[in-house]
Amino acid sequence: MNYTDFEERSAVRKTERLRVSDQAITDLSAGDQLLFERFGQAGERTLH
C-alpha cells in the first residue's frame, strides 16, 4: 500500500465518522443533550 492509498482510506474513514456524527445529532432528543456533548467532544478529539 503506498502513501496515496493510505491518505485516501484515511479521508474515507473521516467522512464516514462525520456522517455517523450527523446522524447521531439528527436522532437526538432534548434528554440526550448531555450524551451529545460528550460524544461531540470525543468526535473532535478523533478528527484533530
N, C-alpha and C positions, 0 to 999 in steps of 0.2 A: 504494500500500500504506500503510495507516495504522498507527499505533503498536501497536494491539492485535494486528493481523496479525503484525507483527514479533515481538512478545512470544510469541505462540503458536508461531510457527515456531521460535523460539529454544528454547522449552521442549521441543518435539518433538525437536529435534536433541540436546539434553542427554539426554533419555530414551533415544534411540537409542544414544548413546555409552555410557550406563550399561549398557544391555542387552548391547552388544558386550563391555564390560569383564567383566560377569558371565560371559558365555560363555567368554571367554579364561581366566578364573580356573578355571572348570569343566574346561576342556580341559588345564590344566597338569599336567605330571608333576613329580616332585621335581627332576629335572635341569633344569627350566625356571625354577627359583626366581629366579635372577639376572635373567632376562628379565622375569619378572613384577614384580620390584622396580623395574626401570627403567620398565616400562610403567605401573605404578601411579603412580609419581611424575609421569610425563608426563601421565597422566589427571587427576591432582589439579590440576596447573597449568592444564590446559584448562578444568576445571569452575569454578575460582575466579576 
